[in-house]
Amino acid sequence: MLLFVWSTTIGFGRQQVEKEAPEGFDQVQSDISHGKLDTVKYTSNTVGTERKAVIYTPPNFDKGKKYPVLYLLHGIGGDETEWLRGGQPQVIMDNLYAAGKAEPMIIVMPNGRAMKDDRATGNIMAKDKVEAFATFEKDLLHDLIPFVESHYPVLADREHRAISGLSMGGGQTLNFGLGNLDYFAWVGSYSAAPNTKSPEMLVPDPAYAREKLKLLWISCGDQDGLLSFSQRTHDYLVEKDVPHIFYIEEGGHDFKVWKNGLYMFSQLLFKPVDQAKFNQYSPLGIAAATNVRGAKFPQIMPDGSVKFKFRAPSADNIQVDLGKKYPMTKNDQGEWEVTTDPLGEGFHYYSLLIDGVAVVDPASEAFYGMGRMASGIEVPFSGDDFYAVKDVPHGEIRQVRYYSPVLRTWRRYFLYTPPGYDHHSAQGYPVLYILHGGGEDARGWGQQGKTDLILDNLIAEGKAKPMLVVMPDGNMPIAAFEERGLQLFESELKDAIIPHVEKHYRVEEGPANRALAGLSMGGIQTLYAGINNTNMFSHLGVFSSGWISQRQNGIAEKQYALMEKNAAKINAELNLFWISMGGEEDIAHDNCEKMLGEFDRIGINYRYSEYPGGHTWPVWRHDLHHFAPLLFQ
């Protein structure tokens, strides 16, 4: 069984499609009409011999009527009979037709090993036998399809031709189907094997694929060791906005999964399909990238909601705290479950509230946020590739310990060095000093912020200059919003952090080669230390921040007065004063608007950017991605 039993159906255009196959879907029913199986031989000019295929014709087959065709492919250890032996597609289809859930179609089950000795004997992994699966593309297109269309009453156009397959045949399905969209409009892969081409090769022209595909289905079991091949294809298709169904179910690499895949896919064939419903289809989600190794939950569902599952048989009450609290329900095995509302893009802190006590989820990576360790979850979205791990040169994040003469204690900062830093021993680099928010520490920009990946990708694309990025701990013994706390951080930055960086690392000195930026609390620190020292920094970035007059005992007014007195100097010394917000939902938005009003009155030059998303890491990652290319130009 799958993890859930869904009693509802989803409307797909004019059809109703279940979330999974019901019990008995693959059992012979004696009181319905049955289709017919025939084994045929066709001449293969590709192989130079006669080859076999099994052909299923539907119940009440009428030679005076023309039918669409599904080509159904087997795995590496099978042949034209594998589906019959393990999957019983004829039974599945007979039952679907009897229930009025599928369009009548002819199903062709060929031998996908295109060689003269095409039996699954001996070493099935031998080079010639593996290569024969690739050769089958030519045999399929130029020998088998013409044979079927000359011997059976079929609709011989791409919109009435589908291809599907399991494992090795699933890889063939993606390779041949997506590679020949002039032949196939319907493509369905189950548990695609490593023979699957890279996504960039499968879909080199996403616009063309969007135009030609009626339906692209990719399914796999959540415990299948080959899931990564389907996952990478799905990720690419999301990035390129190619509509498809990515269907994950509980199971491994076996016919339980493949039969369910055929049951689900075949119901959609040769009918109008509502692509807007694709993200409602999968009964399971994808394990979050922030899960610890091997943890199945939390799972990201296709609609952006998150399913949590946690075992705690002795607990009386558990909630998931994501800002909004979600009560979990307990089953007979002591497992607690809940599915949230759809979440926004990117990173979210969360905790488990177990009988009122907030704890980290042992299935998730932990992050220092909210003033303590908390769990975190990444919700992928179209457009998040700017911080994806890519095949580009990578820099490093280093942990650096230093003694602070200001605070008279050992402290640390994290340092990003760009690709090639250790090899280009004569090269100096400009430096961005970037500050975290309240409740976080020096780890924030490196872990939650994805600083290294953002800079790696920007540098590889030629959009940002190679630079060092210093991520210090902005927490002081005195509260950061108090004037003394801001003064103390200013001293720490000027008299401890910058001197240590410039003594121990190859940097280009001088204000033209220094930038200072920060989010939230770090934005306040940037406003204070940066504006007070425009002779040290030529670029300032303030993310989701602004002076809070009513909470800061006149600090804002003092700063506005200082800025008004020195407006010409500030404008002359700053090459860039960049201020960004997370839209009206950002808790700092009103304070920022008031501050910008003061800047306008004073005559301070600045650039403003806004990205919807609130007071959250997705906004600040976006800020860094757009701020860094403007630096040191």
N, C-alpha and C positions, 0 to 999 in steps of 0.2 A: 504493500500500500504506500501511497505518497504520504507526506507529512500531514497534509490536511485532506479532509473529504469535503468537497465543495458541493453544496446542494443547489446552488444557483447556476444560471447560465449567463453568457454575455451575448448581447446582440451584435452580430457582425453583418451590417447591411440587412439583407432579408433573411439571413440564417441565424440560428441559435447554436452556439458552440459551447460545450462544456469545458471545464478547467482540466479534467482528466477523464480517463476511460473508466466507465462504471464496472462494477463487478459482473463477470460473465460476458464481457465484450468480446472475448476470444474463444468462447465456448460454442460448439455447434448447436444450432437450434433446428429441430426437426420439422417444425411447423411453418417454415418460411421457404421461399424459393432460393435456389443455390446457383452460383455461377459454375463455370467449367474451366478446368486446367488442361492445357495441351503442351506437350514438348515438341518444339519445332526445330528444324535445321535450316540454316541460311548460309549462303556462300559469303565468306569473308575474303575479299581481295586484299585487305590489310594484312591478314595472317597467312593467306594462301591455303585455306582449308575450309571445310564445312564446320560450323560451330552450332552449339545448342543454346536454346533459350526456352524458358517456360512462360506461357502466356495464359493469363486469366481473362476470361470474358465474363461479363456480369450476368446476373439472373435475367432470364427473358431476353437474351441477346438476340438482336434483330439485325440481320445482314443488310436490310434495307435502310438502316439508320446509321449515321456516322457518329463515332464516339471520340472523346478526347483520350489521350494516352499518358500513363505514368510509367516511366522507366525506373525500376526499383533495383538497386545495386546491393551486393553482398559485401562481406568483410574479407580480410586477407586470408583467412583459413577456409573460406567457403567457395561455393560455385553457384550455378543457376538454381540449385535446390535448397540452398541454405535458408532462405526465407520460409520455404515450405516446412522445413524440418524444425526450425526454431520459432518462427513468427506467425505461421498460419494466416497470411494476409487474406486468403480466400475466405476464411471464416470471419475475420474482422470486417471485410467489405460486405459480405452477404448480410451480416447483422446491421451494418450501417444503412444499406439499401432498404432493408425491411423496416427500419425505423424512420426512413425518409431523411436521413442526415447527410447523405453524400450523393453527388452527381454520378450516374453510371459512367464507368470508364473502363478501358482496357488497361491491364497492368502487364508490363513486359519485364521479366526477370532474367537477364542475360548472365553469361559468365564474364565478369569484368577482368579476367586474366587473359589478355589477348596474345596467346601464343599457341603453337601447335599442340603441345602437351599442356593443356590448360587445367589439368586435374590438381586438386589441392593435396598433393602427395609429396613425400620427400621433405626437403628443406624449403618450407614455404617462404622463408625470408631470403632465399638465394637471390642474387642480384638480378638475374634474368627474369625471375618470377615477379619481383617487385617492379621492375621496369615495364613488365607487361601490363600492369595496371594503368600506367600512363599511356601506353600504346592503345589501350582500349578507347581513348577519345576518338581516334581516327576510325576505328572499327564501328563505334557507335554511330557517328555522324554519317559515314559514307557507305556502310554496309547494313547495319542492323535497322536503322530508321527507314531507309529506302525499302528494305524487305517488308517491314511491318506495314508501311503505307501502301505497298503494292498488293499485299495479301489480305489485309483486313480493312473493314469500312471505318476509316478514321478521319478525323479533321486534321488535315496536314498543314497546320500553321503553328507558329510559336505560341499563340495565345491558348492553344489547346494541347500543348505539350509540356509535361512536367518531368522533373528528374529528382530522385530521392535515393538515399542510401545510408547504410550503417557503417561506422568505423572506417575502414579503408574505402568502402563505397561512399561514406559520408564525405571523405576528402575528395573523392572523384566527383561527387555531386557538386561541391563548391567549385572545384577546378573547372569542370566541364560546363556546368550550368552558368556560372558567372562569366566564364570565358567565352560563352557562345550564346549571348542573350538574343541573337537573331534566330536561335533554335528553341530556346526555353524561356517561358515567362514565369514559370513556377519552379522554385528551387527549395528543397527541404533536406537538411543534413541532420543526421543523428549521430552524436558522439564522434565527430570528425577526427580522423587519425593524423599522425605526423606527416602523411603525404600531402596534407593541405598546404597550398601555397601561402606565402605571406599575404596579409590583407592588402598591401599596396599592389601586389601582382594580381590578386583576385579582382580588385575594384580600382583600377587605375584612373577611371573616369567616373566619379560618383554621380555626376549629373546624368550621364548616360544610363547608369544603373537605376537611378530614380525613375527615369522615363520608361525604361523597358520592363522592369520587374513588376509583376502582378503581386507576387508574394515571395519573400525570402524568409525561410524558417530555419532556425539553428537551435537544436536542443541537445541536452546532455544530462547525465546523472550527476548529482552533487558530490558523489564519492568516486567519480570516474577519474583515474589518473591522467586522462587525456583532456580534461576539462579546459586546460589552459589554451588549447588550440582553438576551441570554440570561443573562449573568452576574449582572446586577442582579436579575433575577427569581429566579434560584437563591439569591442571597444573602438575599433577603427570605424565601424559603420556608424556608431553614435557620433564620433568626432566629425565624420563627413556627412552626417544627416541623411543617411540612407535608411529608409523605413524597413524594419524587419521585426520578426518575433524572436526573442531570445528566451527560450523555455527551459528552465531548470527544474528538475524533479528529484526526489529522493531516490538514490540508487547508484549502481555502479556501471560497469561496461558489460551489459548483458541484454538479453531479449526482453526482459521486463520493461526496461527503458525504451527499447527500440519499438516494441509493439505499441506502447502508449504513444510514442512519437508518430508512428504511422496512423494510428487512430485519430489523433488530433489534426495532423497535417492534411490527411485525405479529406476531411470534412470541409476544409477551406477551398479545395481545388475547384477551378472552373466555375466560380461564383463571384459576385461582387464582394469585395473585401473592404471593410472600413478600417483604414490604417490608423485612424485616431484611437482605436481601441487596442492597439498592439501592446501598449505598456500595461494592460490589465490582464495579460494572458497567463503569465508564468505562475504556477502555484508556489514556487520557492523563489527566494532572492539569491543574491550573490554575497558570499561572506565579505564583510567589510575589509578594506585594505588595512585598516587599523587593528584588526584582530590579531591576537597572538597566534603563532604558528599552529596550524591544524584546527583552530577553533571555527566551528560552523556558524556560530551566532556571536554578535548581531548579524543580520542579513539585510542588505539593501534590496528593497523590492523595486520592480520596474517603475512604479509611480513615484518613487522617492520616499516612500514610507519605510520604516525600519521595523523588523521583527526581532524581538528579544526573547531569548529562552535561557533560563537559569535554574539550576538544580539546587534546592535548599529545602529538604523535606521537613526540617524542624522549625522553619520560619512561620510566623503567623500572618505577616503582611509585608509585601514588597511592592515598591513603586520604582519606575524609571523616571529620574528627574532630568529633563532636558530643558529646564526653564518652566515648561509645562510638565506637570506630574501625570504619569500614566500608571494606573493601578494594574498589577499583573494578576492573572488567575492561575490557580494551582490545580494540577491534574492528580490522578491517583498514584503516579510515580514520583510525586514530590517535585515535579518540574513546573516552573512558573513561566507564563508566556504573556506577551502583549505585542500588538502591532500599533505603531504610532500613526499620527497623521503624516502626510507627506512633508518632509523637511526641506528646508532651503539648501542651496548648493554648498558644497565644501565642508569645512570642519565645524564640528559641534562638540562642546564639552557635555558630559553627562555623568551621573552617579546612580548607583542603586541605593534606594532607601530601604534598608532591611530592618523592620520593626522600629522605624524612625531614625536609624543611624545611617548616615551617608558613607558609602564605601565605594571603592573602585570595583569595576567588573573584572574578575580574574580572567575573562576571555579577551579583554581588550588591552591594548597598550595604554600606559598611564602617562599623563602630561601634567606639568606643574601649571595650574591655572586656578582662578578663584581663590588664591591664597593657600592652596593645598594641592595634593595630588588628586587628579580626577581622570576618569576615562575619557577617551575621545573617539569620535567616529567621523569618517570621511564619506560624504555623499557625492558620488561623481556626477558630472553634468557636462553637457555639450559646451566646449570652450575651456575645459580645465587642462588642456594639453600644454599650456605654457609652464606648468610645473610638473609635467610628466617626466619620468625617466626615459631619456632618448639616447640613441646611439650617437652621442656627441662627446667631445673631450670633457672630462669632469674635473672640477676643482675639489677642494677638501674643506671640511670644517674641523678646526683644531680647538681643543680646550687649552687655554693658556692661563696659568696661575701667576699672579704678580703680588708683590707686597705694596700696599697703599700707604704712602707717607701721610696722606690726608686722614684716613680712617684708622691708621696704625694697626692694620690687620691684613692677613692674606685674603685675597679675593680672586675672582676669575672672570675672564671674558671668553667668548667664543669668536673665532676668527675664520672667515672664509678666505681662502687663497684661490685665485683663478687657475684654470688649466695651464700647465706649463710653468707654474711659479718656481718650482724647485730646479727646473732645467735652464731657465733664463736668468742665470745668476747675476747678470749685470743690469737687469731691467728693474727700474723702480715703478711703483704703482700709486695711483691716487687712492684715497681711502674714504669710504662711507661709514660713518658711525651711526648705527641704527638702534633705537631704544624701544623696549617692550612696554606693555601697559601695566596697569595696576593688577595685583594678584598674580603676576607672572614674574619670571626672572630671566637671567641671561640665556636660558635654553629656548625661550619663546620663539624668536625669529628663526632659529636653526631648525627646530622641530615642528612647531605648529605653522611657522611661516614659510617653510620650504625655500628659504633664501638661496641655498646652494643650487637647487634645481632651476629656480627662476633665473639666476645669473648665468648658470651653465648654458641654458638654452638661448638667452639673449646674446651672450658673447658668441656662441656658435653661429647665430644668425647674423652676426655683424651689427646688431642693434644697440649694443652697449659696449663701452670700453672695458677691457679687463681692469678690475679693481679689487682691492682688499675690502672686506666688509667686517667691521668690528661690532660685535653684539655684546655690550657690557651689561652688568647687573645694575639697574637703576634704583634698586631699593636702598634707602639710606636709613640710618638709625633714627632720623626724624622724618615724620610724614612728608611725602613728596609735595603735597599741595601747600604746605606751610612755607613761608618765605625762607626760613632757615634751612629747611630741607632742600629747597631749590638751590640755595647758595652752596650748600654742602655738595650737591651733585655737580654743580658748575666747577667747584674746586677739584673734585675727584676727576672730572673729565679733563680739565686743563692741566692739572699738576700731577696726575698719576697715570691715567689711561693713555692719553695721547703721547706723553713722553716715553712710556713703556713700549708702545707700538712703534714709534719712530726710532727707538734705540735698537729694537730686536728684529725688525722686519724691514724689507726694502721698500721704502715709500718715497714718493715725490712730496717734499715738504712745501709748506706755504699754503695760504688760504685757497688759491686756485685749485689745489689738489685735495681739499678737505670738504666733505659734505656731512651734514648732521640731519637726521630725521628720526621721527618717533611716532608711535600710535598712542592715543588716549593719554595716559599719564606721561608716557614718553613724548607725546606731542607738547604737553605743558613744559616739560624739561627742555625740549627743543626751542620753544618760544622764549624761554628765559635765558638759557645758556647761549643759544644761537644768536638772538637779537643783541644780547649784551656783548657779543664777541664776533661781530661781523668782520673784524680784522683777521679772524682765524678761519672762518668758513665762508665759502663763496656760494654754497647751495644749502638751502634749508627745506625740509619736507615735514609738514604737519598733517598727520592722518587722524581723522575722527577726533578732533580736539578743539579746544578754544578756552579762553580765559573764563573762569567761573566767578564773577564778581562777588556774588552773595556768599561764597564759601571761602574766599581767599584773603579776607582782611585787608582789602585795599591793594593787593599786589597788582591786580590788573590795571587799576588806575595809575599806579606808579609806572608800570610798563608803558601804558599809552602815553603818559607824559614824557617818558624817556624817548619813545619812538617819535613823538611829535617834534621834540627838540632836535632829534638827529635824523629826521626823515631823509634829507638829501644824502647824508652819509650812508644810511642803510641801503637806499636805492642804488647808490653808486657802487657799494661793495658787494652786494648780493647779485650774482648772475641769475639766480633762480630762487624765488620764494614760492614754493608749491604747496597749496593747501587743498585737502580732499576730504570728502565726507561720504558716509554710507547712505545717502538719501535722507528723506524726512524721517524715516524710521530709526535713524541713528540717534542714540540718546544724547549725543553731543551736538546735534544739528542746530538747535536753537542758540546755544552758546556760541557756536561758530558763526552763525549769521550775525549776531550782535557784534562779535569781534570784527568781522569783515566790514560791518558798517563803520566801526571806529577806524579801521584801516583806510577806508574810502575818505572819511572826514580828514584824517591826518595827511593823506596823500602817499600811502605806502603802496608800492607796486607788488602785485602778487598774481599768480595763476591759480585758478580754481578748477577742481575736478570733482565729479560726483558719480558714484557707482551704487546702485541699489543693493541693499543687503544688510543694513543695520550696523550695529557696533560689533563686528565679527571678523574673524580671520579671513574669510573669502574676500571681504572688502580690502583688507590690508595687504593680502597677497596681490590683488589687482593693483593696489597703489604702488607697491614696489615694482611690479612689472612695467608700469607706465612712468614711474619716477626715474628708475635707474638709467634708461636710455637718454635722459636729458642731462645727465651728469658729465662734467669734465669735457664737454664738447668745445 
